[in-house]
Amino acid sequence: MFESKNLLQAFDRVTDYWSPKVVGRVNDQLLKVAKLKGHLVWHAHDDEDELFYVVKGQMHIELEQQVVDLHEGDFFTVPRGVRHNPVAEQECWILLIEPASTKHTGDEVTPQTRSLDEQLA
């Protein structure tokens, strides 16, 4: 049976900042919800683009040559191979769309890094 999902209710599953949860799939792309506060880590995804869509709040994505500000309703795609660091001064809710092969923090490993299994839980 097919059923719809409510994006805002999906955020109820997120209990920790920087800990995305997979809420859907479109072909080889995963849809993940996350709550952000503070900064993650400078990293890159060598083979995958990553889309950030702000559902609630605001954030910015630091790139090596610029900073991209995002507000509710804004989205930005970080191209593959581009080093970036997501930052949210206050709590921000985002929807991420990225290939299933995307590592949470690229090749960087920090206490905030989450495996795909953790994101699926």
All heavy atoms as an XYZ file, in Angstrom:
987
protein
N       0.838     -1.185      0.000
C       0.000      0.000      0.000
C       0.884      1.249      0.000
O       1.870      1.312      0.705
C      -0.898     -0.020      1.234
C      -1.860      1.108      1.303
S      -3.520      0.499      1.142
C      -4.150      1.361     -0.208
N       0.515      2.219     -0.775
C       1.256      3.475     -0.839
C       0.678      4.450      0.182
O      -0.524      4.475      0.415
C       1.152      4.085     -2.235
C       1.688      3.183     -3.312
C       0.846      2.571     -4.214
C       3.053      2.966     -3.411
C       1.340      1.746     -5.215
C       3.564      2.148     -4.402
C       2.702      1.532     -5.299
N       1.556      5.254      0.766
C       1.073      6.272      1.696
C       1.987      7.500      1.651
O       3.151      7.401      1.304
C       0.992      5.738      3.122
C       2.322      5.309      3.706
C       2.184      4.712      5.097
O       1.469      3.715      5.250
O       2.809      5.273      6.007
N       1.415      8.615      2.007
C       2.193      9.854      2.044
C       2.906      9.956      3.386
O       2.589      9.248      4.337
C       1.273     11.055      1.847
O       0.384     11.169      2.936
N       3.880     10.865      3.433
C       4.595     11.146      4.676
C       4.562     12.648      4.893
O       4.533     13.425      3.944
C       6.041     10.670      4.591
C       6.169      9.167      4.488
C       7.619      8.751      4.501
C       7.723      7.236      4.393
N       9.111      6.796      4.400
N       4.590     13.057      6.139
C       4.598     14.469      6.488
C       6.029     14.869      6.829
O       6.620     14.327      7.772
C       3.662     14.732      7.671
C       3.598     16.190      8.008
O       4.536     16.754      8.578
N       2.491     16.823      7.654
N       6.580     15.800      6.057
C       7.968     16.211      6.255
C       8.197     16.798      7.641
O       9.175     16.458      8.310
C       8.380     17.209      5.167
C       9.819     17.710      5.232
C      10.809     16.559      5.091
C      10.065     18.759      4.162
N       7.328     17.664      8.105
C       7.533     18.283      9.418
C       7.496     17.245     10.534
O       8.290     17.304     11.479
C       6.499     19.378      9.664
C       6.601     20.585      8.723
C       5.507     21.590      9.028
C       7.973     21.233      8.785
N       6.612     16.262     10.436
C       6.548     15.208     11.446
C       7.787     14.318     11.412
O       8.168     13.740     12.426
C       5.280     14.372     11.271
C       4.026     15.123     11.662
C       2.766     14.307     11.410
O       2.797     13.227     10.835
N       1.635     14.847     11.845
N       8.437     14.224     10.261
C       9.651     13.411     10.157
C      10.746     13.921     11.086
O      11.599     13.147     11.544
C      10.144     13.394      8.712
N      10.733     15.202     11.407
C      11.748     15.764     12.291
C      11.602     15.277     13.730
O      12.535     15.413     14.520
C      11.731     17.301     12.229
C      12.344     17.825     10.964
C      11.558     18.081      9.851
C      13.707     18.049     10.871
C      12.118     18.546      8.675
C      14.282     18.509      9.700
C      13.482     18.759      8.598
N      10.466     14.672     14.075
C      10.289     14.091     15.409
C      11.302     12.975     15.654
O      11.653     12.692     16.797
C       8.873     13.542     15.591
C       7.814     14.634     15.615
O       8.170     15.823     15.788
O       6.623     14.298     15.445
N      11.781     12.335     14.598
C      12.760     11.252     14.726
C      14.163     11.761     15.044
O      15.026     10.996     15.469
C      12.838     10.451     13.420
C      11.600      9.666     13.109
C      11.774      8.784     11.893
N      13.008      8.008     11.931
C      13.685      7.631     10.855
N      13.258      7.942      9.651
N      14.791      6.913     10.961
N      14.397     13.036     14.827
C      15.737     13.595     15.002
C      15.877     14.112     16.433
O      15.215     15.076     16.813
C      16.003     14.735     13.992
C      17.403     15.285     14.169
C      15.772     14.253     12.568
N      16.736     13.468     17.199
C      16.904     13.848     18.606
C      18.241     14.522     18.882
O      18.418     15.126     19.933
C      16.755     12.617     19.516
O      17.713     11.623     19.116
C      15.347     12.028     19.413
N      19.189     14.406     17.948
C      20.514     15.002     18.136
C      20.861     15.877     16.938
O      20.526     15.539     15.796
C      21.588     13.917     18.262
C      21.402     13.036     19.481
O      21.129     13.579     20.564
O      21.527     11.804     19.333
N      21.556     16.979     17.200
C      22.032     17.822     16.109
C      23.055     17.049     15.274
O      23.798     16.216     15.794
C      22.668     19.102     16.645
C      21.685     20.004     17.349
C      21.915     20.455     18.643
C      20.509     20.406     16.731
C      21.023     21.291     19.286
C      19.606     21.234     17.369
C      19.868     21.668     18.643
O      18.965     22.489     19.279
N      23.067     17.331     13.969
C      24.020     16.761     13.018
C      23.879     15.247     12.878
O      24.825     14.566     12.519
C      25.464     17.142     13.377
C      25.645     18.598     13.505
C      25.806     19.310     14.660
C      25.651     19.573     12.447
N      25.923     20.651     14.383
C      25.825     20.838     13.036
C      25.519     19.483     11.066
C      25.884     22.003     12.293
C      25.582     20.646     10.322
C      25.764     21.887     10.938
N      22.707     14.730     13.189
C      22.476     13.289     13.096
C      21.309     13.021     12.149
O      20.175     12.807     12.586
C      22.189     12.728     14.491
O      22.104     11.334     14.450
N      21.553     13.041     10.828
C      20.475     12.896      9.850
C      19.757     11.556      9.958
O      20.357     10.547     10.332
C      21.187     12.995      8.498
C      22.598     13.333      8.769
C      22.862     13.134     10.205
N      18.479     11.578      9.589
C      17.663     10.365      9.536
C      17.084     10.230      8.133
O      16.524     11.189      7.593
C      16.525     10.428     10.555
C      16.991     10.503     11.995
C      17.736      9.265     12.413
C      18.174      9.346     13.857
N      19.097      8.279     14.231
N      17.210      9.053      7.564
C      16.658      8.784      6.241
C      15.147      8.657      6.360
O      14.647      7.870      7.167
C      17.266      7.504      5.627
C      16.599      7.168      4.305
C      18.774      7.662      5.452
N      14.417      9.450      5.560
C      12.949      9.424      5.609
C      12.326      9.019      4.277
O      11.117      8.866      4.192
C      12.371     10.783      6.077
C      12.824     11.089      7.500
C      12.766     11.911      5.130
N      13.163      8.839      3.253
C      12.632      8.447      1.957
C      13.747      8.186      0.967
O      14.923      8.385      1.257
N      13.328      7.711     -0.186
C      14.280      7.384     -1.257
C      13.623      7.706     -2.597
O      12.443      7.442     -2.788
C      14.641      5.909     -1.193
C      15.571      5.435     -2.280
C      15.788      3.922     -2.240
N      16.551      3.507     -1.096
C      17.873      3.298     -1.099
N      18.554      3.457     -2.211
N      18.498      2.927     -0.013
N      14.400      8.262     -3.512
C      13.978      8.469     -4.894
C      15.099      7.900     -5.758
O      16.198      8.471     -5.802
C      13.748      9.964     -5.222
C      13.385     10.132     -6.680
C      12.699     10.575     -4.320
N      14.843      6.763     -6.365
C      15.879      6.054     -7.126
C      17.091      5.828     -6.231
O      16.958      5.239     -5.171
C      16.204      6.792     -8.423
C      14.990      6.932     -9.316
O      14.253      5.971     -9.508
N      14.770      8.119     -9.845
N      18.257      6.317     -6.613
C      19.459      6.121     -5.794
C      19.719      7.274     -4.828
O      20.775      7.328     -4.203
C      20.683      5.940     -6.700
C      20.614      4.664     -7.506
O      19.969      3.694     -7.052
O      21.206      4.624     -8.599
N      18.771      8.202     -4.715
C      18.926      9.359     -3.825
C      18.196      9.118     -2.509
O      17.065      8.636     -2.510
C      18.355     10.621     -4.481
C      18.955     10.953     -5.824
C      20.380     11.439     -5.713
O      20.703     12.261     -4.876
N      21.250     10.911     -6.557
N      18.843      9.467     -1.403
C      18.189      9.384     -0.098
C      17.700     10.760      0.307
O      18.361     11.773      0.047
C      19.168      8.861      0.952
C      19.670      7.438      0.757
C      20.643      7.066      1.879
C      18.529      6.450      0.693
N      16.536     10.803      0.930
C      16.002     12.021      1.520
C      16.221     11.901      3.023
O      15.778     10.933      3.645
C      14.515     12.176      1.210
C      14.194     12.512     -0.245
C      14.159     11.232     -1.078
C      12.898     13.225     -0.336
N      16.945     12.878      3.567
C      17.302     12.833      4.982
C      16.868     14.125      5.650
O      16.970     15.203      5.065
C      18.821     12.693      5.149
C      19.408     11.475      4.469
C      20.924     11.489      4.597
C      21.563     10.312      3.903
N      23.037     10.334      4.060
N      16.392     14.011      6.887
C      16.094     15.196      7.672
C      17.133     15.305      8.780
O      17.632     14.298      9.290
C      14.661     15.176      8.265
C      13.623     15.263      7.159
C      14.423     13.956      9.140
N      17.480     16.533      9.123
C      18.463     16.765     10.177
C      18.169     18.088     10.860
O      17.601     19.001     10.256
C      19.879     16.777      9.597
N      18.557     18.158     12.114
C      18.536     19.407     12.870
C      19.979     19.823     13.067
O      20.833     19.009     13.447
C      17.839     19.213     14.210
C      16.358     18.908     14.076
C      15.712     18.680     15.434
C      14.243     18.309     15.273
N      13.624     17.970     16.590
N      20.261     21.093     12.792
C      21.612     21.605     12.881
C      21.697     22.685     13.942
O      20.768     23.449     14.138
C      22.053     22.219     11.551
C      21.735     21.480     10.252
C      22.300     22.257      9.077
C      22.255     20.067     10.282
N      22.837     22.753     14.599
C      23.156     23.873     15.488
C      24.662     23.836     15.715
O      25.207     22.791     16.060
C      22.411     23.792     16.811
C      22.596     25.050     17.645
C      21.693     25.057     18.855
C      21.873     26.341     19.622
N      21.079     26.331     20.858
N      25.322     24.976     15.483
C      26.773     25.010     15.528
C      27.337     24.720     14.154
O      26.729     25.056     13.144
N      28.509     24.080     14.108
C      29.097     23.742     12.807
C      29.420     22.261     12.777
O      29.558     21.620     13.809
C      30.339     24.599     12.524
C      31.478     24.327     13.461
N      32.433     23.390     13.210
C      31.794     24.870     14.657
C      33.292     23.361     14.206
N      32.930     24.250     15.105
N      29.532     21.720     11.579
C      29.835     20.297     11.403
C      31.348     20.132     11.305
O      32.032     20.082     12.305
C      29.108     19.744     10.170
C      29.215     18.239      9.928
C      28.709     17.438     11.119
C      28.449     17.848      8.678
N      31.877     20.065     10.113
C      33.319     19.944      9.880
C      33.564     20.229      8.399
O      32.699     19.964      7.558
C      33.839     18.528     10.258
C      33.239     17.453      9.368
C      35.358     18.455     10.223
N      34.712     20.808      8.089
C      35.076     20.985      6.689
C      35.264     19.612      6.070
O      36.004     18.775      6.606
C      36.370     21.793      6.575
C      36.158     23.261      6.693
C      36.261     24.019      7.826
C      35.790     24.148      5.642
N      35.982     25.329      7.536
C      35.688     25.435      6.208
C      35.526     23.981      4.284
C      35.351     26.545      5.458
C      35.190     25.089      3.530
C      35.109     26.353      4.123
N      34.591     19.377      4.946
C      34.685     18.084      4.272
C      34.228     18.227      2.827
O      33.708     19.273      2.444
C      33.840     17.027      4.998
C      32.371     17.286      4.943
N      31.738     18.248      5.721
C      31.397     16.721      4.189
C      30.444     18.251      5.448
N      30.200     17.333      4.516
N      34.422     17.165      2.061
C      33.962     17.130      0.669
C      33.441     15.725      0.371
O      33.770     14.767      1.065
C      35.104     17.474     -0.285
N      32.620     15.651     -0.640
C      32.139     14.379     -1.168
C      32.670     14.306     -2.595
O      32.166     15.008     -3.477
C      30.607     14.319     -1.130
C      30.046     14.635      0.214
N      30.109     13.762      1.273
C      29.432     15.744      0.686
C      29.546     14.313      2.340
N      29.132     15.531      2.007
N      33.688     13.500     -2.793
C      34.404     13.494     -4.068
C      33.537     13.116     -5.267
O      33.765     13.609     -6.365
C      35.613     12.563     -3.999
C      36.691     13.103     -3.066
O      36.733     14.335     -2.847
O      37.484     12.289     -2.560
N      32.548     12.248     -5.045
C      31.788     11.715     -6.175
C      30.307     12.060     -6.157
O      29.563     11.593     -7.008
C      31.950     10.187     -6.224
C      33.401      9.785     -6.397
O      34.080     10.385     -7.266
O      33.870      8.902     -5.659
N      29.853     12.833     -5.164
C      28.417     13.093     -5.033
C      28.120     14.570     -4.803
O      28.825     15.232     -4.048
C      27.831     12.309     -3.839
C      28.029     10.821     -3.891
C      29.246     10.346     -3.102
O      29.949     11.178     -2.511
O      29.495      9.125     -3.098
N      27.070     15.055     -5.457
C      26.495     16.361     -5.132
C      25.634     16.183     -3.884
O      25.174     15.072     -3.591
C      25.604     16.870     -6.266
C      26.350     17.102     -7.567
O      27.569     17.357     -7.526
O      25.701     17.017     -8.625
N      25.375     17.283     -3.172
C      24.573     17.225     -1.946
C      23.658     18.451     -1.904
O      24.141     19.577     -1.958
C      25.517     17.206     -0.739
C      24.863     17.135      0.598
C      25.891     17.057      1.715
O      26.957     17.717      1.636
O      25.614     16.341      2.684
N      22.352     18.221     -1.828
C      21.395     19.319     -1.798
C      20.943     19.586     -0.363
O      20.550     18.660      0.354
C      20.170     19.004     -2.659
C      19.164     20.153     -2.758
C      18.665     20.290     -4.180
C      18.000     19.951     -1.800
N      21.017     20.850      0.049
C      20.526     21.317      1.343
C      19.276     22.146      1.100
O      19.325     23.121      0.337
C      21.557     22.226      2.031
C      22.779     21.534      2.545
C      23.801     21.150      1.682
C      22.922     21.286      3.899
C      24.937     20.524      2.160
C      24.061     20.662      4.388
C      25.069     20.286      3.517
N      18.172     21.802      1.736
C      16.930     22.576      1.652
C      16.543     22.960      3.081
O      16.383     22.083      3.945
C      15.812     21.760      1.006
C      14.455     22.441      1.080
C      14.160     23.526      0.266
C      13.484     22.028      1.983
C      12.936     24.168      0.341
C      12.256     22.660      2.067
C      11.996     23.729      1.252
O      10.779     24.377      1.339
N      16.399     24.259      3.352
C      16.066     24.726      4.697
C      14.552     24.704      4.889
O      13.819     25.412      4.198
C      16.633     26.135      4.960
C      16.199     26.633      6.333
C      18.152     26.126      4.844
N      14.120     23.893      5.826
C      12.707     23.752      6.151
C      12.309     24.761      7.221
O      11.235     25.356      7.172
C      12.400     22.307      6.624
C      10.963     22.160      7.089
C      12.726     21.310      5.524
N      13.195     24.975      8.199
C      12.906     25.885      9.316
C      14.214     26.501      9.792
O      15.207     25.798      9.958
C      12.245     25.091     10.449
C      11.906     25.888     11.672
C      11.232     24.982     12.700
C      10.990     25.704     14.003
N      10.431     24.798     15.011
N      14.217     27.816      9.979
C      15.405     28.489     10.475
C      16.280     29.011      9.353
O      15.806     29.271      8.241
N      17.561     29.143      9.653
C      18.517     29.614      8.662
C      19.890     29.025      8.964
O      20.163     28.609     10.082
C      18.575     31.137      8.616
C      18.908     31.792      9.928
C      18.748     33.304      9.852
O      18.286     33.851      8.857
N      19.150     33.976     10.903
N      20.718     29.014      7.952
C      22.062     28.468      8.079
C      22.937     29.094      7.008
O      22.450     29.849      6.167
C      22.041     26.944      7.890
C      21.635     26.517      6.481
S      21.769     24.754      6.140
C      23.520     24.489      6.244
N      24.197     28.783      7.047
C      25.057     29.114      5.915
C      26.018     27.962      5.671
O      26.266     27.137      6.550
C      25.775     30.462      6.084
C      26.678     30.572      7.266
N      26.263     31.051      8.476
C      27.979     30.271      7.408
C      27.272     31.051      9.325
N      28.329     30.576      8.706
N      26.472     27.897      4.452
C      27.426     26.880      4.062
C      28.706     27.595      3.677
O      28.724     28.405      2.743
C      26.899     26.018      2.903
C      25.607     25.314      3.327
C      27.964     25.000      2.471
C      24.940     24.514      2.239
N      29.747     27.330      4.456
C      31.046     27.915      4.157
C      31.689     27.096      3.041
O      31.763     25.869      3.119
C      31.938     27.881      5.398
C      31.400     28.696      6.551
C      32.217     28.558      7.827
O      32.950     27.542      7.977
O      32.116     29.450      8.675
N      32.108     27.792      2.000
C      32.883     27.198      0.918
C      34.252     27.863      0.956
O      34.416     28.914      1.581
C      32.197     27.445     -0.429
C      30.733     27.010     -0.544
C      30.136     27.485     -1.859
C      30.620     25.496     -0.424
N      35.221     27.313      0.289
C      36.565     27.887      0.358
C      36.625     29.304     -0.203
O      37.401     30.122      0.271
C      37.565     26.969     -0.337
C      37.766     25.682      0.460
C      38.751     24.722     -0.162
O      38.871     24.693     -1.408
O      39.395     23.999      0.603
N      35.770     29.633     -1.195
C      35.832     30.944     -1.829
C      34.670     31.867     -1.481
O      34.657     33.018     -1.893
C      35.898     30.779     -3.360
C      37.061     29.952     -3.840
C      38.408     30.541     -3.462
O      38.587     31.748     -3.496
N      39.342     29.694     -3.075
N      33.660     31.353     -0.743
C      32.501     32.181     -0.428
C      31.673     31.520      0.667
O      31.941     30.386      1.061
C      31.624     32.407     -1.669
C      30.852     31.161     -2.112
C      30.050     31.383     -3.367
O      30.588     31.228     -4.452
N      28.781     31.724     -3.218
N      30.675     32.257      1.135
C      29.706     31.746      2.099
C      28.323     31.884      1.466
O      27.980     32.937      0.940
C      29.766     32.525      3.435
C      28.669     32.074      4.379
C      31.139     32.352      4.082
N      27.534     30.809      1.511
C      26.189     30.815      0.952
C      25.193     30.840      2.113
O      25.184     29.931      2.944
C      25.946     29.567      0.068
C      24.514     29.549     -0.447
C      26.946     29.524     -1.072
N      24.393     31.910      2.196
C      23.372     32.041      3.236
C      22.073     31.404      2.762
O      21.644     31.635      1.622
C      23.127     33.515      3.568
C      24.323     34.146      4.254
O      24.880     33.517      5.174
O      24.709     35.265      3.860
N      21.438     30.637      3.638
C      20.180     29.970      3.314
C      19.149     30.271      4.388
O      19.437     30.166      5.586
C      20.381     28.445      3.219
C      21.376     27.958      2.170
C      21.651     26.481      2.348
C      20.855     28.241      0.784
N      17.943     30.618      3.952
C      16.819     30.899      4.838
C      15.698     29.913      4.522
O      15.777     29.173      3.543
C      16.348     32.342      4.641
C      17.447     33.335      4.875
N      17.748     33.831      6.115
C      18.342     33.886      4.024
C      18.774     34.658      6.031
N      19.154     34.712      4.763
N      14.644     29.924      5.341
C      13.521     29.005      5.119
C      13.079     29.045      3.668
O      12.872     30.113      3.096
C      12.344     29.359      6.021
C      12.551     28.926      7.449
C      11.342     29.181      8.333
O      10.195     29.225      7.828
O      11.556     29.326      9.552
N      12.967     27.860      3.073
C      12.538     27.748      1.691
C      13.664     27.772      0.681
O      13.457     27.450     -0.487
N      14.881     28.137      1.109
C      16.029     28.176      0.198
C      16.660     26.800      0.082
O      16.630     26.005      1.030
C      17.110     29.127      0.705
C      16.707     30.586      0.671
O      15.718     30.927     -0.009
O      17.395     31.396      1.340
N      17.265     26.552     -1.088
C      18.077     25.348     -1.224
C      19.343     25.671     -1.980
O      19.432     26.662     -2.694
C      17.305     24.200     -1.888
C      17.006     24.386     -3.350
C      17.889     23.919     -4.317
C      15.834     24.995     -3.764
C      17.608     24.077     -5.665
C      15.551     25.159     -5.115
C      16.443     24.690     -6.067
N      20.340     24.820     -1.764
C      21.634     24.988     -2.416
C      22.244     23.611     -2.620
O      22.195     22.768     -1.720
C      22.573     25.833     -1.544
C      23.953     25.991     -2.120
C      24.176     26.814     -3.209
C      25.029     25.311     -1.571
C      25.446     26.958     -3.748
C      26.306     25.449     -2.103
C      26.518     26.277     -3.189
N      22.804     23.393     -3.801
C      23.481     22.140     -4.084
C      24.986     22.360     -4.022
O      25.531     23.193     -4.749
C      23.093     21.603     -5.474
O      21.680     21.419     -5.509
C      23.785     20.278     -5.757
N      25.642     21.621     -3.132
C      27.096     21.641     -3.063
C      27.598     20.654     -4.123
O      27.286     19.464     -4.054
C      27.600     21.217     -1.664
C      29.125     21.185     -1.633
C      27.054     22.139     -0.580
N      28.335     21.144     -5.105
C      28.821     20.243     -6.157
C      29.848     19.240     -5.619
O      30.574     19.535     -4.661
C      29.494     21.188     -7.161
C      28.950     22.546     -6.854
C      28.677     22.544     -5.376
N      29.885     18.101     -6.245
C      30.849     17.068     -5.847
C      32.255     17.635     -5.833
O      32.618     18.493     -6.648
C      30.763     15.865     -6.776
C      31.180     16.165     -8.193
C      30.831     15.060     -9.154
N      29.378     15.081     -9.299
C      28.640     14.064     -9.691
N      29.197     12.941    -10.036
N      27.341     14.164     -9.776
N      33.025     17.202     -4.850
C      34.414     17.608     -4.743
C      34.659     18.953     -4.089
O      35.812     19.310     -3.845
N      33.609     19.713     -3.791
C      33.777     21.046     -3.200
C      33.783     20.936     -1.673
O      32.845     20.432     -1.062
C      32.648     22.000     -3.665
C      32.711     23.317     -2.912
C      32.743     22.233     -5.165
N      34.875     21.410     -1.076
C      34.962     21.407      0.394
C      33.951     22.413      0.944
O      33.818     23.520      0.428
C      36.378     21.750      0.857
C      37.350     20.599      0.579
C      38.741     20.850      1.116
N      38.831     21.293      2.501
C      38.685     20.500      3.576
N      38.432     19.227      3.415
N      38.795     20.999      4.799
N      33.257     22.003      1.999
C      32.230     22.854      2.586
C      32.081     22.551      4.070
O      32.509     21.493      4.542
C      30.893     22.670      1.860
C      30.369     21.265      1.901
N      30.902     20.249      1.136
C      29.361     20.712      2.607
C      30.245     19.129      1.367
N      29.303     19.368      2.271
N      31.499     23.491      4.774
C      31.247     23.354      6.206
C      29.894     23.980      6.502
O      29.756     25.200      6.468
C      32.348     24.034      7.024
C      32.140     23.858      8.516
O      31.581     22.873      8.964
N      32.600     24.828      9.288
N      28.867     23.186      6.809
C      27.560     23.730      7.174
C      27.605     24.337      8.578
O      28.208     23.752      9.491
C      26.633     22.510      7.146
C      27.406     21.429      6.467
C      28.849     21.736      6.684
N      26.940     25.482      8.746
C      26.927     26.182     10.028
C      25.528     26.726     10.284
O      24.906     27.301      9.384
C      27.939     27.353     10.038
C      27.881     28.108     11.354
C      29.350     26.860      9.745
N      25.040     26.557     11.519
C      23.750     27.136     11.930
C      23.936     27.750     13.309
O      24.264     27.038     14.267
C      22.659     26.068     11.957
N      23.756     29.062     13.400
C      23.909     29.744     14.694
C      22.817     29.332     15.673
O      23.064     29.154     16.853
C      23.901     31.261     14.496
C      24.988     31.778     13.566
C      26.395     31.480     14.051
O      26.627     31.429     15.284
O      27.270     31.277     13.184
N      21.596     29.183     15.168
C      20.443     28.719     15.955
C      19.944     27.420     15.324
O      20.312     27.099     14.206
C      19.327     29.773     15.951
C      19.737     31.128     16.494
C      20.131     31.066     17.961
O      19.507     30.364     18.747
N      21.183     31.785     18.324
N      19.065     26.709     16.030
C      18.558     25.456     15.480
C      17.954     25.665     14.094
O      17.193     26.602     13.877
C      17.512     24.855     16.413
C      17.014     23.506     15.920
C      16.097     22.817     16.897
O      16.602     22.162     17.834
O      14.860     22.951     16.726
N      18.315     24.794     13.191
C      17.854     24.849     11.804
C      17.456     23.442     11.389
O      18.163     22.475     11.699
C      18.986     25.375     10.922
S      18.588     25.457      9.165
N      16.332     23.314     10.684
C      15.872     22.026     10.168
C      16.119     21.993      8.676
O      15.751     22.936      7.964
C      14.385     21.837     10.422
C      13.972     21.745     11.852
C      14.734     21.952     12.971
C      12.660     21.437     12.328
N      13.975     21.779     14.101
C      12.700     21.470     13.737
C      11.462     21.139     11.693
C      11.578     21.206     14.508
C      10.344     20.883     12.464
C      10.409     20.911     13.865
N      16.741     20.909      8.216
C      17.026     20.794      6.788
C      16.578     19.445      6.237
O      16.466     18.467      6.962
C      18.519     20.989      6.471
C      19.376     19.887      7.112
C      18.989     22.367      6.872
C      20.794     19.833      6.588
N      16.326     19.454      4.937
C      16.145     18.241      4.162
C      17.379     18.121      3.283
O      17.748     19.076      2.595
C      14.886     18.328      3.294
C      14.686     17.191      2.286
C      14.357     15.889      3.009
C      13.573     17.545      1.306
N      18.046     16.984      3.349
C      19.188     16.690      2.491
C      18.749     15.714      1.417
O      17.993     14.779      1.706
C      20.314     16.030      3.289
C      21.043     16.873      4.315
C      21.844     15.974      5.256
C      21.968     17.848      3.614
N      19.205     15.924      0.208
C      18.984     14.960     -0.860
C      20.357     14.637     -1.418
O      21.069     15.537     -1.889
C      18.054     15.507     -1.963
C      16.708     15.907     -1.358
C      17.876     14.466     -3.064
C      15.768     16.601     -2.333
N      20.719     13.361     -1.311
C      22.051     12.949     -1.739
C      22.053     11.467     -2.080
O      21.211     10.716     -1.591
C      23.084     13.266     -0.657
C      22.778     12.623      0.682
C      23.615     13.161      1.824
O      24.226     14.229      1.697
O      23.655     12.493      2.867
N      23.014     11.027     -2.898
C      23.095      9.614     -3.234
C      23.313      8.757     -1.983
O      23.922      9.205     -1.003
C      24.305      9.525     -4.164
C      24.448     10.893     -4.730
C      24.012     11.818     -3.628
N      22.850      7.536     -2.044
C      23.004      6.616     -0.914
C      24.477      6.376     -0.579
O      24.815      6.062      0.562
C      22.300      5.299     -1.217
N      25.359      6.565     -1.549
C      26.792      6.327     -1.329
C      27.487      7.454     -0.565
O      28.651      7.315     -0.185
C      27.485      6.138     -2.677
O      27.333      7.300     -3.474
N      26.801      8.574     -0.319
C      27.422      9.740      0.307
C      27.752      9.468      1.770
O      26.881      9.137      2.570
C      26.498     10.971      0.215
O      26.163     11.192     -1.147
C      27.176     12.205      0.780
N      29.029      9.640      2.117
C      29.442      9.527      3.514
C      29.085     10.827      4.224
O      29.321     11.916      3.692
C      30.946      9.277      3.611
C      31.389      7.954      3.050
C      32.893      7.839      3.183
C      33.429      6.597      2.535
N      34.902      6.568      2.591
N      28.580     10.724      5.432
C      28.086     11.871      6.193
C      29.078     13.027      6.218
O      28.716     14.167      5.922
C      27.737     11.408      7.612
C      27.188     12.465      8.487
N      27.538     12.557      9.809
C      26.313     13.464      8.271
C      26.894     13.574     10.369
N      26.148     14.135      9.447
N      30.312     12.768      6.576
C      31.324     13.824      6.644
C      32.490     13.535      5.701
O      33.643     13.825      6.008
C      31.830     14.015      8.093
O      32.285     12.747      8.598
C      30.746     14.561      9.001
N      32.160     12.964      4.544
C      33.198     12.658      3.561
C      34.248     11.741      4.160
O      33.918     10.766      4.838
N      35.525     12.068      3.946
C      36.610     11.264      4.507
C      37.029     11.739      5.898
O      37.940     11.178      6.493
C      37.820     11.287      3.565
C      37.562     10.491      2.290
O      36.733      9.553      2.331
O      38.184     10.807      1.259
N      36.386     12.789      6.399
C      36.673     13.286      7.745
C      35.856     12.472      8.746
O      34.672     12.213      8.523
C      36.302     14.764      7.880
C      36.959     15.675      6.872
C      38.467     15.711      6.998
O      38.983     15.622      8.143
O      39.144     15.820      5.961
N      36.475     12.082      9.848
C      35.768     11.335     10.887
C      35.866     12.123     12.183
O      36.956     12.454     12.638
C      36.356      9.916     11.066
C      35.638      9.178     12.184
C      36.263      9.133      9.762
N      34.701     12.473     12.725
C      34.624     13.222     13.977
C      33.591     12.543     14.874
O      32.881     11.640     14.414
C      34.188     14.688     13.726
O      32.784     14.701     13.440
C      34.964     15.326     12.587
N      33.439     12.980     16.111
C      32.388     12.416     16.960
C      30.989     12.639     16.384
O      30.048     11.927     16.739
C      32.559     13.166     18.286
C      33.999     13.561     18.310
C      34.340     13.867     16.870
N      30.827     13.606     15.479
C      29.528     13.878     14.871
C      29.237     12.992     13.661
O      28.123     12.961     13.171
C      29.442     15.352     14.442
C      29.480     16.310     15.607
C      29.631     17.740     15.136
O      30.476     18.048     14.305
N      28.807     18.613     15.682
N      30.237     12.277     13.149
C      30.066     11.445     11.961
C      29.075     10.322     12.246
O      29.158      9.657     13.276
C      31.420     10.855     11.516
O      32.319     11.934     11.248
C      31.255     10.013     10.266
N      28.121     10.136     11.330
C      27.111      9.079     11.463
C      27.206      8.141     10.267
O      27.289      8.578      9.117
C      25.698      9.675     11.524
C      25.464     10.619     12.687
C      25.489      9.871     14.031
N      25.308     10.786     15.142
C      26.297     11.213     15.931
N      27.533     10.812     15.705
N      26.049     12.026     16.922
N      27.170      6.854     10.552
C      27.170      5.841      9.487
C      25.808      5.809      8.819
O      24.812      6.319      9.367
C      27.499      4.466     10.066
O      26.407      4.022     10.868
N      25.743      5.179      7.660
C      24.450      5.040      6.983
C      23.487      4.218      7.837
O      22.305      4.532      7.906
C      24.621      4.407      5.598
C      23.342      4.256      4.786
C      22.620      5.594      4.610
C      23.649      3.629      3.432
N      23.985      3.194      8.520
C      23.128      2.401      9.412
C      22.501      3.271     10.502
O      21.326      3.124     10.817
C      23.905      1.243     10.044
C      24.196      0.126      9.060
O      23.506      0.050      8.011
O      25.108     -0.676      9.340
N      23.289      4.186     11.069
C      22.752      5.094     12.095
C      21.703      6.024     11.485
O      20.725      6.355     12.133
C      23.887      5.923     12.728
C      24.817      5.116     13.592
C      26.019      5.916     14.059
O      26.802      6.384     13.196
O      26.153      6.085     15.288
N      21.914      6.440     10.260
C      20.983      7.341      9.605
C      19.679      6.628      9.224
O      18.627      7.239      9.153
C      21.609      7.962      8.353
C      22.800      8.861      8.688
C      23.488      9.375      7.465
O      22.852     10.034      6.643
N      24.773      9.095      7.318
N      19.762      5.329      8.991
C      18.571      4.543      8.652
C      17.775      4.153      9.890
O      16.602      3.825      9.774
C      18.979      3.289      7.876
C      19.442      3.522      6.450
C      20.143      2.284      5.899
C      18.277      3.913      5.557
N      18.411      4.163     11.048
C      17.745      3.711     12.290
C      16.579      4.597     12.672
O      16.524      5.761     12.392
C      18.755      3.668     13.426
